Amino acid sequence: MPVVVDSDDDGTVAQELELEQMRSTLEEAIVKMCSTPLENRLRLPRLALSKRNRAVVRALNPMLVTYLEASRDLCETDSIIFGAALAVCRIINAKLTMAGRATGQSSAIPAWRIRIEERIAKARALIGRLICFRSGNTRPRIVRIVRMAFAGTNVSLSQPDIMQKLTAL
C-alpha cells in the first residue's frame, strides 16, 4: 500500500482509501489475536524507524482507542496491542515467522546455557594447555597461550618459580 506525503503536515499520512484498508487490516488482526493462544502467535520482526513506518503507526494509533477503551482486562489489552503490531507488519509487508514454541524450538537449549557451556569448554582447553606447559612443553603456540592467560597479572614466564606458581594455581 503506497503512503502519500502530505506537505501541510510536515510528515506522511495515508489517503482515505488506504485508511479504510488499514482499519480492516487492524480489525482482522485484533480479532485473530484475541482468539489465538499466546504460544501460537506469530513472531514480529524489529522494524526500522522510517518515515513510512511511522506514518502507518500514526494512522493506526487513533483507530486503536476504541478497541482499548472496550478492553476488559490486561490479556485482552495485550491481544489488542499485539494485533495492532501485527497489522502494522502486514501493512508494510514485513516478513512474519512462527514463534519459537510453535516451530519446535522449545526443546532447544537456551542461549544462556550454550554461553556457559562455551565458557567451560574454553576454560578446560586453557587448563589443558597450562598442564602441557607445566609438563615441559615449550612450543611457541603453548607459550603464547600461557602468556596471554597471564596477561594483566604479576605472573611472568621468566620467573624462576613459575612452575611452582602454576602448580599452586
Phi, psi and chi 1 to 4 in degrees:
 res  aa     phi    psi   chi1   chi2   chi3   chi4
   1 MET       -  121.0  -74.0  178.9 -125.7      -
   2 PRO   -73.6  145.6   22.6  -29.3      -      -
   3 VAL  -113.3  133.5  175.8      -      -      -
   4 VAL  -101.1  141.3  177.3      -      -      -
   5 VAL   -84.1  129.4  175.4      -      -      -
   6 ASP  -103.4  116.8 -177.6    8.0      -      -
   7 SER   -69.8  -25.2   58.0      -      -      -
   8 ASP   -72.9  -34.5  -62.5  -23.0      -      -
   9 ASP   -86.3  -12.2 -167.3   -1.5      -      -
  10 ASP    64.1   22.4 -157.8   34.0      -      -
  11 GLY  -153.0 -159.5      -      -      -      -
  12 THR  -115.3  141.0   55.9      -      -      -
  13 VAL  -135.7  159.3  -67.2      -      -      -
  14 ALA   -95.1  152.4      -      -      -      -
  15 GLN   -76.5  170.8  -67.4  177.1  -23.6      -
  16 GLU   -57.9  -47.4  -76.3  -63.3  -42.9      -
  17 LEU   -61.3  -42.4  -91.0  176.3      -      -
  18 GLU   -66.6  -34.0  -69.2  164.9   -9.7      -
  19 LEU   -63.0  -40.2  -77.6  175.5      -      -
  20 GLU   -66.5  -39.3  -73.6  -53.1  -47.2      -
  21 GLN   -64.7  -40.2  -71.4  175.4  -25.9      -
  22 MET   -63.6  -42.4  -72.4 -179.9  175.0      -
  23 ARG   -62.4  -42.8 -179.0  171.4  -79.4  122.9
  24 SER   -68.5  -36.7   65.9      -      -      -
  25 THR   -64.5  -42.0  -57.6      -      -      -
  26 LEU   -62.6  -47.8  175.9   65.6      -      -
  27 GLU   -59.4  -46.3  172.1  109.4   19.0      -
  28 GLU   -61.9  -42.9  178.0 -173.1  -38.9      -
  29 ALA   -66.4  -40.5      -      -      -      -
  30 ILE   -66.8  -44.4  -70.8  173.8      -      -
  31 VAL   -61.5  -42.5  168.2      -      -      -
  32 LYS   -64.4  -42.9 -176.6  175.8 -179.6  179.1
  33 MET   -70.5  -31.1  -75.0  -56.4  109.5      -
  34 CYS   -67.3  -25.4  -75.0      -      -      -
  35 SER  -103.2    1.9   62.2      -      -      -
  36 THR  -101.6  130.3  -57.1      -      -      -
  37 PRO   -64.4  153.8  -12.6   20.4      -      -
  38 LEU   -56.3  -40.6  -71.0  174.7      -      -
  39 GLU   -71.1  -14.0   57.2  -89.0    1.8      -
  40 ASN  -104.0    8.6  -66.6  -20.7      -      -
  41 ARG   -72.5  152.7  -76.0 -173.7  177.5  175.6
  42 LEU   -70.9  155.9  -64.9  169.9      -      -
  43 ARG   -91.7  122.6 -174.2  174.7 -173.8   90.9
  44 LEU   -88.8  136.1  -60.4  178.4      -      -
  45 PRO   -79.5  162.3   30.1  -35.1      -      -
  46 ARG   -79.8  130.2 -172.6  173.2  -66.2 -119.6
  47 LEU  -102.9  146.0  -59.1  177.3      -      -
  48 ALA   -72.4  151.6      -      -      -      -
  49 LEU   -89.4   64.1  -70.3  174.9      -      -
  50 SER   -87.7  165.6   66.6      -      -      -
  51 LYS   -61.8  -39.6  -74.9 -175.2  177.9 -178.8
  52 ARG   -64.6  -45.3 -179.0  174.4 -173.5  -91.3
  53 ASN   -64.4  -40.7  -67.5   -7.0      -      -
  54 ARG   -64.1  -37.8  -73.4 -177.3 -173.8  171.4
  55 ALA   -64.2  -40.1      -      -      -      -
  56 VAL   -64.7  -44.1  170.3      -      -      -
  57 VAL   -64.1  -42.8  171.0      -      -      -
  58 ARG   -62.5  -34.3  -83.6 -164.7 -148.0  112.1
  59 ALA   -73.2  -33.7      -      -      -      -
  60 LEU   -82.9  -26.5  -72.3  179.7      -      -
  61 ASN   -54.1  -48.4  -84.8  -17.3      -      -
  62 PRO   -64.4  -30.0  -15.1   23.1      -      -
  63 MET   -69.7  -26.4  -62.2  176.1 -156.7      -
  64 LEU   -71.2  -25.7  -88.9  179.0      -      -
  65 VAL   -55.4  -45.7  174.4      -      -      -
  66 THR   -64.2  -37.7   55.1      -      -      -
  67 TYR   -69.6  -41.7  -63.9  102.9      -      -
  68 LEU   -69.5  -34.5  -68.9  173.3      -      -
  69 GLU   -66.8  -31.6  -74.0  175.1  -11.7      -
  70 ALA   -84.7   -6.0      -      -      -      -
  71 SER   -65.8  135.3  173.1      -      -      -
  72 ARG   -95.9  -30.9  -66.2 -178.9  -55.0  -99.7
  73 ASP  -147.9  177.3   59.4   -0.8      -      -
  74 LEU   -66.2  -36.8 -168.4   57.0      -      -
  75 CYS   -62.7  -41.5  -68.9      -      -      -
  76 GLU   -68.2  -39.3 -168.7  174.1  -18.6      -
  77 THR   -61.6  -42.2  -57.6      -      -      -
  78 ASP   -60.5  -44.2  176.0   59.1      -      -
  79 SER   -63.6  -37.6  -65.3      -      -      -
  80 ILE   -66.7  -46.4  -68.4  167.7      -      -
  81 ILE   -63.9  -43.4  -60.7  -68.8      -      -
  82 PHE   -64.1  -39.8 -166.9   88.2      -      -
  83 GLY   -61.6  -38.6      -      -      -      -
  84 ALA   -66.2  -41.4      -      -      -      -
  85 ALA   -64.1  -39.4      -      -      -      -
  86 LEU   -64.1  -40.8  178.9   62.4      -      -
  87 ALA   -62.6  -41.4      -      -      -      -
  88 VAL   -60.4  -45.9  168.7      -      -      -
  89 CYS   -61.1  -40.5  -70.4      -      -      -
  90 ARG   -68.7  -38.6  -73.6 -176.1  177.3  164.7
  91 ILE   -65.9  -40.0  -70.2  167.7      -      -
  92 ILE   -91.2    5.4   65.1  170.8      -      -
  93 ASN    60.6   43.6  -65.2  -39.3      -      -
  94 ALA   -78.2  150.6      -      -      -      -
  95 LYS   -77.4  127.7 -175.5  177.3  179.4 -177.4
  96 LEU  -111.4  141.2  -58.4  170.9      -      -
  97 THR  -127.4  163.9   58.5      -      -      -
  98 MET   -71.5  151.8  -71.3  -59.7  -68.5      -
  99 ALA   -66.9  158.8      -      -      -      -
 100 GLY   -56.3  -42.2      -      -      -      -
 101 ARG   -66.9  -33.5  -74.0  176.4  -86.8 -174.5
 102 ALA   -77.5  -20.3      -      -      -      -
 103 THR   -97.4    6.2   57.8      -      -      -
 104 GLY    91.6   12.9      -      -      -      -
 105 GLN   -82.4   -4.3  -71.8 -178.0  -14.9      -
 106 SER   -65.0  -26.8   60.3      -      -      -
 107 SER   -86.7   -4.4   62.4      -      -      -
 108 ALA   -70.6  156.2      -      -      -      -
 109 ILE   -74.7  132.9  -59.1  168.8      -      -
 110 PRO   -61.5  151.5  -12.1   19.5      -      -
 111 ALA   -61.3  -38.4      -      -      -      -
 112 TRP   -63.5  -37.2   60.1  -93.8      -      -
 113 ARG   -69.4  -40.0 -173.8  172.4  179.9  171.1
 114 ILE   -61.4  -43.2  -68.1  171.1      -      -
 115 ARG   -61.9  -43.5  -76.3 -168.1  -58.5  -89.4
 116 ILE   -64.3  -43.0  -70.7  173.3      -      -
 117 GLU   -64.3  -36.1  -71.6  173.5   -5.0      -
 118 GLU   -65.3  -41.0  -73.5  173.4   -5.1      -
 119 ARG   -63.6  -40.7  -72.9 -179.1 -167.9  165.1
 120 ILE   -62.9  -43.2  -69.5  169.9      -      -
 121 ALA   -62.6  -41.4      -      -      -      -
 122 LYS   -65.1  -41.1  -74.4 -179.8 -177.3  177.0
 123 ALA   -64.3  -41.0      -      -      -      -
 124 ARG   -63.8  -40.5  -75.6 -177.8  175.9  156.4
 125 ALA   -63.3  -42.3      -      -      -      -
 126 LEU   -65.3  -41.9  179.4   59.1      -      -
 127 ILE   -60.8  -41.9  -70.1  168.5      -      -
 128 GLY   -61.1  -40.6      -      -      -      -
 129 ARG   -70.6  -35.9  -69.2 -172.8  178.7  107.6
 130 LEU   -64.9  -38.3  -71.1  172.2      -      -
 131 ILE   -65.8  -40.2  -69.6  170.7      -      -
 132 CYS   -60.6  -43.8  -75.4      -      -      -
 133 PHE   -64.2  -43.1 -179.7   76.7      -      -
 134 ARG   -63.3  -31.3 -169.9  178.3   67.9 -170.8
 135 SER   -76.3   -5.6  -58.3      -      -      -
 136 GLY   110.1    3.1      -      -      -      -
 137 ASN   -76.9  111.1 -174.0  -16.0      -      -
 138 THR  -116.0   33.6   56.6      -      -      -
 139 ARG   -62.0  148.6  -71.3 -166.5  -42.1 -129.0
 140 PRO   -55.6  -39.1  -23.7   30.4      -      -
 141 ARG   -65.4  -43.8 -177.2  174.2 -178.1 -165.1
 142 ILE   -63.9  -44.8  -61.8  -68.1      -      -
 143 VAL   -61.6  -42.3  172.4      -      -      -
 144 ARG   -61.8  -43.6 -174.2  177.9   70.9 -119.9
 145 ILE   -65.0  -40.9  -69.1  170.1      -      -
 146 VAL   -65.2  -41.1  171.3      -      -      -
 147 ARG   -60.9  -44.1  -86.1 -157.2  180.0  102.7
 148 MET   -64.1  -35.5  -73.0 -169.1  -48.0      -
 149 ALA   -65.5  -34.6      -      -      -      -
 150 PHE   -97.2    8.1  -72.0  113.7      -      -
 151 ALA   -63.3  135.1      -      -      -      -
 152 GLY    87.8    0.1      -      -      -      -
 153 THR  -111.4  174.4   64.9      -      -      -
 154 ASN   -92.2   16.4   59.8   -4.6      -      -
 155 VAL   -93.1  126.9  177.2      -      -      -
 156 SER  -121.2  142.4  171.6      -      -      -
 157 LEU   -69.6  -15.9  -62.5 -177.2      -      -
 158 SER   -86.1   -3.6   59.9      -      -      -
 159 GLN   -68.7  142.5  -66.4  174.5  -15.2      -
 160 PRO   -67.5  -27.6   18.7  -25.9      -      -
 161 ASP  -102.6   30.4   58.9  -16.3      -      -
 162 ILE   -62.6  -37.4 -174.6   65.4      -      -
 163 MET   -66.1  -36.4  -66.7  -57.4  173.7      -
 164 GLN   -67.6  -39.8  -70.8  174.5  -12.7      -
 165 LYS   -64.9  -40.1  -74.4 -173.7  177.2 -178.1
 166 LEU   -65.3  -36.1  -76.0  175.7      -      -
 167 THR   -67.5  -37.5  -54.1      -      -      -
 168 ALA   -70.3  -29.7      -      -      -      -
 169 LEU   -73.8      -  -65.4  175.1      -      -
